[in-house]
């Protein structure tokens, strides 16, 4: 079975950007509209990460 690739700086960047967005939406600007928009952006970041990680896993670096 093929092992998953090691996490790199792009994975850390995706996680850090999601964390920053959630802090902004829930601590700095706790508005429901901002929170909804933040979750849409978080979903887009997660989908981009998921596709890139899957491609890296299937096809190599």
Buried (B, 14 or more C-beta within 10 A) or exposed (E): EEEEBEEEEEBEEBBEBBEEBBEBBEEEEEEEEBBEEBEEEBEEBEEEBEEEBEEBEEEEE
